[in-house]
């Protein structure tokens, strides 16, 4: 069985973008970085960190991912070919190794650090900030093109320039922290305006700070008509998988891995409804 790949569909974060750039050295196909996943129907694609649970349908495709708890190789019922290796900290490293592509160690480390939110090196801090200042407007096509061509110097210069606006994110982060509240005794949450570039950028940083204080942290993105989506994170062995399952039964798409994942409201949900759904899902954990 041979999959015909007509496009590369990738997660739009640093890891996904770098992975797509690397993969496009050997697969000549247009790149797509969809911001909205729930309504997508994907066929004949190479999917990087885009998995069946996150989209409407996905078939006849190559799925490459490092999220999950089990190794997976081979073909599923939708004729998808899987390369799933949870031992990798980043899908970009997985892709580089699998196809033996040149990927400088410094960049490999930086992207792994960004993807696991453990920023140690100067480069990882820079590219983290460069992404956070404008996650939506991140020039994914151009960045992937630079990765494809190995233009690491240009990519670094772009990141250096971009991160100069980061103090605005730091200011917003403080505001989000100030309005954070307990949802359950072990859970802290805050809301942010999904369409506000600065709040959206700051939400991730605010989560990381709260994760040091509370077992479960939730950031809820809201827009005019109600709840848009959210991110759930933990640094403890809490079993977020069960929370995703619960949410899927309550009108959301939801998934992710053991320490961080997300949900998107499929139908209109008010903040009050979503808070109640989350409370139920978390309380369910205690009963099992
Ligand atoms: Mn990743």
py3Dmol code that shows the C-alpha trace and the ligand (Angstrom):
import py3Dmol

protein = """\
ATOM      1  CA  UNK A   1       0.000   0.000   0.000  1.00  0.00           C
ATOM      2  CA  UNK A   2       1.423   3.308  -1.060  1.00  0.00           C
ATOM      3  CA  UNK A   3      -0.072   6.606   0.089  1.00  0.00           C
ATOM      4  CA  UNK A   4      -0.221   9.363  -2.477  1.00  0.00           C
ATOM      5  CA  UNK A   5       0.795  12.550  -0.693  1.00  0.00           C
ATOM      6  CA  UNK A   6      -0.571  15.743  -2.214  1.00  0.00           C
ATOM      7  CA  UNK A   7       0.058  18.100   0.680  1.00  0.00           C
ATOM      8  CA  UNK A   8       1.740  18.372   4.054  1.00  0.00           C
ATOM      9  CA  UNK A   9      -0.633  19.399   6.837  1.00  0.00           C
ATOM     10  CA  UNK A  10       1.123  20.365  10.038  1.00  0.00           C
ATOM     11  CA  UNK A  11       0.550  21.768  13.497  1.00  0.00           C
ATOM     12  CA  UNK A  12       1.404  25.464  13.406  1.00  0.00           C
ATOM     13  CA  UNK A  13       3.811  25.626  16.348  1.00  0.00           C
ATOM     14  CA  UNK A  14       7.614  25.719  16.069  1.00  0.00           C
ATOM     15  CA  UNK A  15       7.849  21.956  16.147  1.00  0.00           C
ATOM     16  CA  UNK A  16       5.221  21.406  13.466  1.00  0.00           C
ATOM     17  CA  UNK A  17       6.600  24.162  11.253  1.00  0.00           C
ATOM     18  CA  UNK A  18      10.172  22.865  11.529  1.00  0.00           C
ATOM     19  CA  UNK A  19       8.942  19.323  10.940  1.00  0.00           C
ATOM     20  CA  UNK A  20       7.061  20.420   7.831  1.00  0.00           C
ATOM     21  CA  UNK A  21      10.098  22.294   6.538  1.00  0.00           C
ATOM     22  CA  UNK A  22      12.304  19.240   7.046  1.00  0.00           C
ATOM     23  CA  UNK A  23       9.796  16.866   5.470  1.00  0.00           C
ATOM     24  CA  UNK A  24       9.361  19.114   2.443  1.00  0.00           C
ATOM     25  CA  UNK A  25      12.994  18.412   1.574  1.00  0.00           C
ATOM     26  CA  UNK A  26      11.933  14.929   0.538  1.00  0.00           C
ATOM     27  CA  UNK A  27       8.223  15.325  -0.220  1.00  0.00           C
ATOM     28  CA  UNK A  28       7.419  17.974  -2.764  1.00  0.00           C
ATOM     29  CA  UNK A  29       3.956  19.208  -1.797  1.00  0.00           C
ATOM     30  CA  UNK A  30       2.328  22.449  -0.598  1.00  0.00           C
ATOM     31  CA  UNK A  31       2.327  23.054   3.151  1.00  0.00           C
ATOM     32  CA  UNK A  32      -0.770  23.829   5.179  1.00  0.00           C
ATOM     33  CA  UNK A  33      -0.909  24.970   8.786  1.00  0.00           C
ATOM     34  CA  UNK A  34      -4.624  25.041   9.644  1.00  0.00           C
ATOM     35  CA  UNK A  35      -5.573  27.061  12.704  1.00  0.00           C
ATOM     36  CA  UNK A  36      -9.033  25.501  12.899  1.00  0.00           C
ATOM     37  CA  UNK A  37      -9.049  21.732  12.967  1.00  0.00           C
ATOM     38  CA  UNK A  38     -12.522  20.543  13.949  1.00  0.00           C
ATOM     39  CA  UNK A  39     -14.186  20.840  10.527  1.00  0.00           C
ATOM     40  CA  UNK A  40     -11.268  19.547   8.481  1.00  0.00           C
ATOM     41  CA  UNK A  41     -11.490  16.595   6.131  1.00  0.00           C
ATOM     42  CA  UNK A  42      -8.020  15.403   5.206  1.00  0.00           C
ATOM     43  CA  UNK A  43      -7.030  12.910   2.529  1.00  0.00           C
ATOM     44  CA  UNK A  44      -3.769  12.038   0.814  1.00  0.00           C
ATOM     45  CA  UNK A  45      -1.673  14.176   3.099  1.00  0.00           C
ATOM     46  CA  UNK A  46       1.363  13.857   5.282  1.00  0.00           C
ATOM     47  CA  UNK A  47       0.054  14.969   8.664  1.00  0.00           C
ATOM     48  CA  UNK A  48       2.434  16.295  11.265  1.00  0.00           C
ATOM     49  CA  UNK A  49       0.907  16.319  14.759  1.00  0.00           C
ATOM     50  CA  UNK A  50      -2.534  16.292  13.169  1.00  0.00           C
ATOM     51  CA  UNK A  51      -4.354  13.149  14.271  1.00  0.00           C
ATOM     52  CA  UNK A  52      -7.817  11.658  13.623  1.00  0.00           C
ATOM     53  CA  UNK A  53      -9.319  12.744  16.959  1.00  0.00           C
ATOM     54  CA  UNK A  54      -8.644  16.396  16.267  1.00  0.00           C
ATOM     55  CA  UNK A  55     -10.241  16.717  12.829  1.00  0.00           C
ATOM     56  CA  UNK A  56     -13.547  15.737  11.239  1.00  0.00           C
ATOM     57  CA  UNK A  57     -12.012  12.972   9.165  1.00  0.00           C
ATOM     58  CA  UNK A  58      -8.565  11.821   8.173  1.00  0.00           C
ATOM     59  CA  UNK A  59      -7.871   9.033   5.716  1.00  0.00           C
ATOM     60  CA  UNK A  60      -5.357   7.704   3.205  1.00  0.00           C
ATOM     61  CA  UNK A  61      -2.674   9.742   4.868  1.00  0.00           C
ATOM     62  CA  UNK A  62       0.683   9.448   6.535  1.00  0.00           C
ATOM     63  CA  UNK A  63       0.449  10.477  10.202  1.00  0.00           C
ATOM     64  CA  UNK A  64       3.643  11.490  11.984  1.00  0.00           C
ATOM     65  CA  UNK A  65       3.448  12.340  15.673  1.00  0.00           C
ATOM     66  CA  UNK A  66       5.261  12.115  18.982  1.00  0.00           C
ATOM     67  CA  UNK A  67       2.252  12.628  21.245  1.00  0.00           C
ATOM     68  CA  UNK A  68       0.676   9.607  22.833  1.00  0.00           C
ATOM     69  CA  UNK A  69       1.657   6.876  25.179  1.00  0.00           C
ATOM     70  CA  UNK A  70       2.188   3.958  22.811  1.00  0.00           C
ATOM     71  CA  UNK A  71       4.363   3.314  19.819  1.00  0.00           C
ATOM     72  CA  UNK A  72       2.382   2.878  16.674  1.00  0.00           C
ATOM     73  CA  UNK A  73       3.531   1.661  13.288  1.00  0.00           C
ATOM     74  CA  UNK A  74       1.502   0.512  10.333  1.00  0.00           C
ATOM     75  CA  UNK A  75      -1.916   1.074   8.829  1.00  0.00           C
ATOM     76  CA  UNK A  76      -5.261   1.753  10.527  1.00  0.00           C
ATOM     77  CA  UNK A  77      -8.878   1.241   9.394  1.00  0.00           C
ATOM     78  CA  UNK A  78      -8.926   4.570   7.545  1.00  0.00           C
ATOM     79  CA  UNK A  79      -5.871   3.438   5.597  1.00  0.00           C
ATOM     80  CA  UNK A  80      -3.624   5.867   7.405  1.00  0.00           C
ATOM     81  CA  UNK A  81       0.018   4.936   7.725  1.00  0.00           C
ATOM     82  CA  UNK A  82       1.323   5.814  11.197  1.00  0.00           C
ATOM     83  CA  UNK A  83       4.726   6.815  12.483  1.00  0.00           C
ATOM     84  CA  UNK A  84       4.117   7.515  16.176  1.00  0.00           C
ATOM     85  CA  UNK A  85       7.103   7.641  18.476  1.00  0.00           C
ATOM     86  CA  UNK A  86       6.345   8.997  21.955  1.00  0.00           C
ATOM     87  CA  UNK A  87       9.983   8.689  22.995  1.00  0.00           C
ATOM     88  CA  UNK A  88      10.711  11.795  20.914  1.00  0.00           C
ATOM     89  CA  UNK A  89      10.526  15.209  22.571  1.00  0.00           C
ATOM     90  CA  UNK A  90       9.690  16.803  19.239  1.00  0.00           C
ATOM     91  CA  UNK A  91       8.229  15.669  15.952  1.00  0.00           C
ATOM     92  CA  UNK A  92      10.889  17.670  14.091  1.00  0.00           C
ATOM     93  CA  UNK A  93      13.634  15.485  15.635  1.00  0.00           C
ATOM     94  CA  UNK A  94      11.636  12.371  14.767  1.00  0.00           C
ATOM     95  CA  UNK A  95      11.335  13.477  11.145  1.00  0.00           C
ATOM     96  CA  UNK A  96      15.023  14.385  10.918  1.00  0.00           C
ATOM     97  CA  UNK A  97      16.043  10.971  12.249  1.00  0.00           C
ATOM     98  CA  UNK A  98      13.502   8.939  10.314  1.00  0.00           C
ATOM     99  CA  UNK A  99      14.522  10.386   6.948  1.00  0.00           C
ATOM    100  CA  UNK A 100      18.109  11.219   7.947  1.00  0.00           C
ATOM    101  CA  UNK A 101      17.792  14.931   7.318  1.00  0.00           C
ATOM    102  CA  UNK A 102      20.338  17.508   8.345  1.00  0.00           C
ATOM    103  CA  UNK A 103      19.053  19.393  11.414  1.00  0.00           C
ATOM    104  CA  UNK A 104      21.604  21.354  13.487  1.00  0.00           C
ATOM    105  CA  UNK A 105      21.874  20.142  17.072  1.00  0.00           C
ATOM    106  CA  UNK A 106      21.397  23.655  18.418  1.00  0.00           C
ATOM    107  CA  UNK A 107      18.048  24.001  16.644  1.00  0.00           C
ATOM    108  CA  UNK A 108      16.980  20.490  17.449  1.00  0.00           C
ATOM    109  CA  UNK A 109      17.551  21.191  21.155  1.00  0.00           C
ATOM    110  CA  UNK A 110      15.879  24.595  21.022  1.00  0.00           C
ATOM    111  CA  UNK A 111      12.728  23.229  19.404  1.00  0.00           C
ATOM    112  CA  UNK A 112      12.592  20.304  21.831  1.00  0.00           C
ATOM    113  CA  UNK A 113      12.893  22.772  24.706  1.00  0.00           C
ATOM    114  CA  UNK A 114      10.145  24.968  23.316  1.00  0.00           C
ATOM    115  CA  UNK A 115       7.892  21.987  22.678  1.00  0.00           C
ATOM    116  CA  UNK A 116       8.334  20.712  26.231  1.00  0.00           C
ATOM    117  CA  UNK A 117       8.262  24.237  27.727  1.00  0.00           C
ATOM    118  CA  UNK A 118      11.664  23.821  29.385  1.00  0.00           C
ATOM    119  CA  UNK A 119      13.604  26.793  28.133  1.00  0.00           C
ATOM    120  CA  UNK A 120      17.295  26.493  28.904  1.00  0.00           C
ATOM    121  CA  UNK A 121      19.253  27.822  25.970  1.00  0.00           C
ATOM    122  CA  UNK A 122      19.373  31.325  24.606  1.00  0.00           C
ATOM    123  CA  UNK A 123      18.028  30.164  21.266  1.00  0.00           C
ATOM    124  CA  UNK A 124      15.043  28.378  22.787  1.00  0.00           C
ATOM    125  CA  UNK A 125      14.140  31.480  24.817  1.00  0.00           C
ATOM    126  CA  UNK A 126      14.376  33.640  21.722  1.00  0.00           C
ATOM    127  CA  UNK A 127      12.245  31.472  19.497  1.00  0.00           C
ATOM    128  CA  UNK A 128       9.715  30.986  22.295  1.00  0.00           C
ATOM    129  CA  UNK A 129       9.303  34.752  22.626  1.00  0.00           C
ATOM    130  CA  UNK A 130       9.243  35.257  18.862  1.00  0.00           C
ATOM    131  CA  UNK A 131       6.315  32.858  18.607  1.00  0.00           C
ATOM    132  CA  UNK A 132       4.439  34.154  21.638  1.00  0.00           C
ATOM    133  CA  UNK A 133       4.367  37.763  20.459  1.00  0.00           C
ATOM    134  CA  UNK A 134       2.178  36.736  17.536  1.00  0.00           C
ATOM    135  CA  UNK A 135       1.171  33.081  17.488  1.00  0.00           C
ATOM    136  CA  UNK A 136      -1.536  33.639  14.901  1.00  0.00           C
ATOM    137  CA  UNK A 137       0.593  35.744  12.573  1.00  0.00           C
ATOM    138  CA  UNK A 138       3.665  33.524  12.865  1.00  0.00           C
ATOM    139  CA  UNK A 139       4.962  33.379   9.264  1.00  0.00           C
ATOM    140  CA  UNK A 140       4.714  29.614   9.061  1.00  0.00           C
ATOM    141  CA  UNK A 141       5.254  29.233   5.321  1.00  0.00           C
ATOM    142  CA  UNK A 142       8.360  31.399   5.348  1.00  0.00           C
ATOM    143  CA  UNK A 143       9.800  29.794   8.469  1.00  0.00           C
ATOM    144  CA  UNK A 144       9.237  26.315   7.023  1.00  0.00           C
ATOM    145  CA  UNK A 145      10.885  27.421   3.787  1.00  0.00           C
ATOM    146  CA  UNK A 146      13.951  28.590   5.745  1.00  0.00           C
ATOM    147  CA  UNK A 147      14.094  25.241   7.538  1.00  0.00           C
ATOM    148  CA  UNK A 148      13.770  23.441   4.207  1.00  0.00           C
ATOM    149  CA  UNK A 149      16.689  25.374   2.772  1.00  0.00           C
ATOM    150  CA  UNK A 150      18.708  25.209   5.986  1.00  0.00           C
ATOM    151  CA  UNK A 151      18.702  29.010   6.331  1.00  0.00           C
ATOM    152  CA  UNK A 152      19.198  28.852  10.097  1.00  0.00           C
ATOM    153  CA  UNK A 153      20.996  32.162  10.338  1.00  0.00           C
ATOM    154  CA  UNK A 154      18.101  34.036   8.716  1.00  0.00           C
ATOM    155  CA  UNK A 155      15.610  32.215  10.912  1.00  0.00           C
ATOM    156  CA  UNK A 156      17.513  33.231  14.026  1.00  0.00           C
ATOM    157  CA  UNK A 157      17.694  36.847  12.872  1.00  0.00           C
ATOM    158  CA  UNK A 158      13.968  36.886  12.257  1.00  0.00           C
ATOM    159  CA  UNK A 159      13.337  35.517  15.762  1.00  0.00           C
ATOM    160  CA  UNK A 160      15.668  38.075  17.313  1.00  0.00           C
ATOM    161  CA  UNK A 161      13.797  40.929  15.698  1.00  0.00           C
ATOM    162  CA  UNK A 162      10.387  39.526  16.498  1.00  0.00           C
ATOM    163  CA  UNK A 163      10.999  38.973  20.221  1.00  0.00           C
ATOM    164  CA  UNK A 164      11.591  42.690  20.824  1.00  0.00           C
ATOM    165  CA  UNK A 165       7.862  43.100  21.460  1.00  0.00           C
ATOM    166  CA  UNK A 166       7.827  40.503  24.196  1.00  0.00           C
ATOM    167  CA  UNK A 167       7.531  42.961  27.148  1.00  0.00           C
ATOM    168  CA  UNK A 168       3.914  43.536  26.048  1.00  0.00           C
ATOM    169  CA  UNK A 169       3.255  39.824  26.531  1.00  0.00           C
ATOM    170  CA  UNK A 170       4.831  39.948  29.982  1.00  0.00           C
ATOM    171  CA  UNK A 171       2.508  42.761  30.952  1.00  0.00           C
ATOM    172  CA  UNK A 172      -0.562  40.835  29.739  1.00  0.00           C
ATOM    173  CA  UNK A 173       0.654  37.721  31.546  1.00  0.00           C
ATOM    174  CA  UNK A 174       0.543  39.632  34.833  1.00  0.00           C
ATOM    175  CA  UNK A 175      -3.032  40.706  34.102  1.00  0.00           C
ATOM    176  CA  UNK A 176      -4.148  37.153  33.351  1.00  0.00           C
ATOM    177  CA  UNK A 177      -2.516  35.869  36.540  1.00  0.00           C
ATOM    178  CA  UNK A 178      -4.342  38.490  38.552  1.00  0.00           C
ATOM    179  CA  UNK A 179      -7.705  37.279  37.353  1.00  0.00           C
ATOM    180  CA  UNK A 180      -7.016  33.559  37.780  1.00  0.00           C
ATOM    181  CA  UNK A 181      -9.384  31.688  40.083  1.00  0.00           C
ATOM    182  CA  UNK A 182      -9.958  28.251  41.539  1.00  0.00           C
ATOM    183  CA  UNK A 183     -12.349  26.004  39.639  1.00  0.00           C
ATOM    184  CA  UNK A 184     -11.961  23.082  42.042  1.00  0.00           C
ATOM    185  CA  UNK A 185      -9.613  22.849  45.043  1.00  0.00           C
ATOM    186  CA  UNK A 186      -6.860  21.484  42.782  1.00  0.00           C
ATOM    187  CA  UNK A 187      -7.670  23.444  39.624  1.00  0.00           C
ATOM    188  CA  UNK A 188      -6.910  27.045  38.735  1.00  0.00           C
ATOM    189  CA  UNK A 189      -8.289  28.670  35.607  1.00  0.00           C
ATOM    190  CA  UNK A 190      -8.352  32.010  33.856  1.00  0.00           C
ATOM    191  CA  UNK A 191     -10.060  33.326  30.760  1.00  0.00           C
ATOM    192  CA  UNK A 192      -8.506  35.292  27.940  1.00  0.00           C
ATOM    193  CA  UNK A 193      -9.860  37.005  24.840  1.00  0.00           C
ATOM    194  CA  UNK A 194      -9.139  34.536  22.068  1.00  0.00           C
ATOM    195  CA  UNK A 195      -9.064  37.243  19.410  1.00  0.00           C
ATOM    196  CA  UNK A 196      -6.725  39.517  21.318  1.00  0.00           C
ATOM    197  CA  UNK A 197      -3.266  38.799  20.014  1.00  0.00           C
ATOM    198  CA  UNK A 198      -1.524  39.850  23.232  1.00  0.00           C
ATOM    199  CA  UNK A 199      -3.833  37.974  25.590  1.00  0.00           C
ATOM    200  CA  UNK A 200      -3.609  34.896  23.454  1.00  0.00           C
ATOM    201  CA  UNK A 201       0.156  35.099  23.443  1.00  0.00           C
ATOM    202  CA  UNK A 202       0.273  35.638  27.197  1.00  0.00           C
ATOM    203  CA  UNK A 203      -2.055  32.752  28.014  1.00  0.00           C
ATOM    204  CA  UNK A 204       0.644  30.138  27.561  1.00  0.00           C
ATOM    205  CA  UNK A 205       3.127  31.990  29.750  1.00  0.00           C
ATOM    206  CA  UNK A 206       0.492  32.504  32.447  1.00  0.00           C
ATOM    207  CA  UNK A 207      -0.253  28.770  32.405  1.00  0.00           C
ATOM    208  CA  UNK A 208       3.386  27.866  32.943  1.00  0.00           C
ATOM    209  CA  UNK A 209       3.576  30.106  35.995  1.00  0.00           C
ATOM    210  CA  UNK A 210       0.343  28.715  37.454  1.00  0.00           C
ATOM    211  CA  UNK A 211       1.460  25.137  36.848  1.00  0.00           C
ATOM    212  CA  UNK A 212       4.045  25.627  39.553  1.00  0.00           C
ATOM    213  CA  UNK A 213       1.293  26.394  42.036  1.00  0.00           C
ATOM    214  CA  UNK A 214      -1.687  24.226  41.124  1.00  0.00           C
ATOM    215  CA  UNK A 215      -2.004  20.572  40.066  1.00  0.00           C
ATOM    216  CA  UNK A 216      -4.324  21.408  37.151  1.00  0.00           C
ATOM    217  CA  UNK A 217      -4.314  24.643  35.159  1.00  0.00           C
ATOM    218  CA  UNK A 218      -6.868  25.623  32.540  1.00  0.00           C
ATOM    219  CA  UNK A 219      -6.816  28.585  30.164  1.00  0.00           C
ATOM    220  CA  UNK A 220     -10.152  29.293  28.509  1.00  0.00           C
ATOM    221  CA  UNK A 221     -10.257  31.330  25.319  1.00  0.00           C
ATOM    222  CA  UNK A 222     -13.478  33.280  24.934  1.00  0.00           C
ATOM    223  CA  UNK A 223     -14.921  35.340  22.103  1.00  0.00           C
ATOM    224  CA  UNK A 224     -18.137  37.338  21.665  1.00  0.00           C
ATOM    225  CA  UNK A 225     -20.432  34.338  21.250  1.00  0.00           C
ATOM    226  CA  UNK A 226     -18.972  32.346  24.129  1.00  0.00           C
ATOM    227  CA  UNK A 227     -16.234  29.818  24.729  1.00  0.00           C
ATOM    228  CA  UNK A 228     -13.936  29.125  21.816  1.00  0.00           C
ATOM    229  CA  UNK A 229     -11.388  26.666  23.165  1.00  0.00           C
ATOM    230  CA  UNK A 230      -9.130  25.911  26.050  1.00  0.00           C
ATOM    231  CA  UNK A 231      -5.903  24.339  27.176  1.00  0.00           C
ATOM    232  CA  UNK A 232      -5.512  22.014  30.140  1.00  0.00           C
ATOM    233  CA  UNK A 233      -2.132  21.296  31.690  1.00  0.00           C
ATOM    234  CA  UNK A 234      -0.693  19.420  34.615  1.00  0.00           C
ATOM    235  CA  UNK A 235       2.757  18.520  35.875  1.00  0.00           C
ATOM    236  CA  UNK A 236       1.399  15.645  37.914  1.00  0.00           C
ATOM    237  CA  UNK A 237       0.313  12.187  36.944  1.00  0.00           C
ATOM    238  CA  UNK A 238      -3.345  13.058  36.827  1.00  0.00           C
ATOM    239  CA  UNK A 239      -4.634  11.338  33.709  1.00  0.00           C
ATOM    240  CA  UNK A 240      -5.791  14.162  31.490  1.00  0.00           C
ATOM    241  CA  UNK A 241      -6.895  11.520  28.982  1.00  0.00           C
ATOM    242  CA  UNK A 242      -9.974  10.894  31.094  1.00  0.00           C
ATOM    243  CA  UNK A 243     -10.795  14.580  31.114  1.00  0.00           C
ATOM    244  CA  UNK A 244     -10.565  14.673  27.299  1.00  0.00           C
ATOM    245  CA  UNK A 245     -12.905  11.685  27.101  1.00  0.00           C
ATOM    246  CA  UNK A 246     -15.449  13.348  29.382  1.00  0.00           C
ATOM    247  CA  UNK A 247     -15.313  16.577  27.398  1.00  0.00           C
ATOM    248  CA  UNK A 248     -15.835  14.719  24.125  1.00  0.00           C
ATOM    249  CA  UNK A 249     -19.124  13.459  25.563  1.00  0.00           C
ATOM    250  CA  UNK A 250     -20.164  16.980  26.447  1.00  0.00           C
ATOM    251  CA  UNK A 251     -19.958  18.738  23.107  1.00  0.00           C
ATOM    252  CA  UNK A 252     -16.261  19.384  22.606  1.00  0.00           C
ATOM    253  CA  UNK A 253     -13.454  17.962  20.569  1.00  0.00           C
ATOM    254  CA  UNK A 254     -10.679  17.236  22.944  1.00  0.00           C
ATOM    255  CA  UNK A 255      -7.335  15.515  23.022  1.00  0.00           C
ATOM    256  CA  UNK A 256      -3.676  15.861  23.691  1.00  0.00           C
ATOM    257  CA  UNK A 257      -1.126  14.109  25.757  1.00  0.00           C
ATOM    258  CA  UNK A 258      -0.491  13.300  29.380  1.00  0.00           C
ATOM    259  CA  UNK A 259       0.670  16.716  30.511  1.00  0.00           C
ATOM    260  CA  UNK A 260      -1.079  19.114  28.159  1.00  0.00           C
ATOM    261  CA  UNK A 261      -4.038  19.047  25.856  1.00  0.00           C
ATOM    262  CA  UNK A 262      -6.940  21.086  24.668  1.00  0.00           C
ATOM    263  CA  UNK A 263     -10.584  21.301  23.858  1.00  0.00           C
ATOM    264  CA  UNK A 264     -12.710  23.203  21.384  1.00  0.00           C
ATOM    265  CA  UNK A 265     -16.407  23.835  21.782  1.00  0.00           C
ATOM    266  CA  UNK A 266     -18.376  22.231  18.946  1.00  0.00           C
ATOM    267  CA  UNK A 267     -21.537  24.166  19.706  1.00  0.00           C
ATOM    268  CA  UNK A 268     -22.006  27.456  21.473  1.00  0.00           C
ATOM    269  CA  UNK A 269     -21.126  27.203  25.126  1.00  0.00           C
ATOM    270  CA  UNK A 270     -21.336  29.992  27.651  1.00  0.00           C
ATOM    271  CA  UNK A 271     -18.455  30.371  30.071  1.00  0.00           C
ATOM    272  CA  UNK A 272     -20.719  29.144  32.865  1.00  0.00           C
ATOM    273  CA  UNK A 273     -21.549  25.962  30.931  1.00  0.00           C
ATOM    274  CA  UNK A 274     -17.928  25.260  30.142  1.00  0.00           C
ATOM    275  CA  UNK A 275     -16.853  25.822  33.736  1.00  0.00           C
ATOM    276  CA  UNK A 276     -19.495  23.337  34.838  1.00  0.00           C
ATOM    277  CA  UNK A 277     -18.453  20.810  32.171  1.00  0.00           C
ATOM    278  CA  UNK A 278     -14.838  21.104  33.277  1.00  0.00           C
ATOM    279  CA  UNK A 279     -15.770  20.756  36.947  1.00  0.00           C
ATOM    280  CA  UNK A 280     -17.729  17.598  36.137  1.00  0.00           C
ATOM    281  CA  UNK A 281     -14.884  16.141  34.097  1.00  0.00           C
ATOM    282  CA  UNK A 282     -12.346  16.821  36.845  1.00  0.00           C
ATOM    283  CA  UNK A 283     -14.576  15.485  39.597  1.00  0.00           C
ATOM    284  CA  UNK A 284     -15.075  12.330  37.538  1.00  0.00           C
ATOM    285  CA  UNK A 285     -11.369  11.644  37.974  1.00  0.00           C
ATOM    286  CA  UNK A 286     -11.744  11.303  41.705  1.00  0.00           C
ATOM    287  CA  UNK A 287     -14.449   8.666  41.390  1.00  0.00           C
ATOM    288  CA  UNK A 288     -12.306   6.283  39.357  1.00  0.00           C
TER     289      UNK A 288
END
"""
ligand_1 = """\
1
MN
Mn 5.513 18.639 19.096
"""
view = py3Dmol.view(width=600, height=400)
view.addModel(protein, "pdb")
view.setStyle({"model": 0}, {"cartoon": {"style": "trace"}})
view.addModel(ligand_1, "xyz")
view.setStyle({"model": 1}, {"stick": {}})
view.zoomTo()
view.show()
